[in-house]
Amino acid sequence: MANRRTHRRAGRISGAVYAAHRAKDQGVLQCAAEVAGGAFGGEVGALVADVLEPGISSWHRGPAHSCTAGVAILSLGDLLGQAETYCRQQAERKAEERRTLQMVPDLMEPNLFVPAPSSILAQLWLVTCELFWRALAGFANGLAAGYLSHLVLDAGTPRSIPLLTNGF
């Protein structure tokens, strides 16, 4: 039977792999941030079922440990896609804001943009915000993958997982 440590490890791996798959078209830094967020989300997601239904015995598996819960998580695909898109849009806004801080119109020629002196702290803040939104996109994907990894591991035990709840 998988223990907490095994669930966390499997959740971390599945969350990172799924986030990497979803971020494959992103740049290297953006993908790395999403993979890190996915690993964290996977670890959290892998623990959710046992938070909802603590493992006090081998018969503790109810609705949160069921096939129905797995199907419900899979059906959230569109919602997770929307969350991912929103997070990526926010990250792009911060990246664009950072790029516009770097260029200002030339005083002699208003149609010409020249590098602007900007605060390193402002740049650092915008990069941090951008990476936060990227990691959050990965976290959402990792959360679902981690939860499903928990169900898969529990399904492989002698008691397996129920269709709906205990005894059914």
Secondary structure, 3 states (H helix, E strand, C coil): CCCHHHHHHHHHHHHHHHHHHHCCCCCHHHHHHHHHHHHHHHHHHHHHHHHHCCCCCCCCCCHHHCHHHHHHHHHCHHHHHHHHHHHHHHHHHHHHHHHHHCEEECCCCCCCEEECCCCHHHHHHHHHHHHHHHHHHHHHHHHHHHHHHHHHHHHCCCCCCCCCCCCC
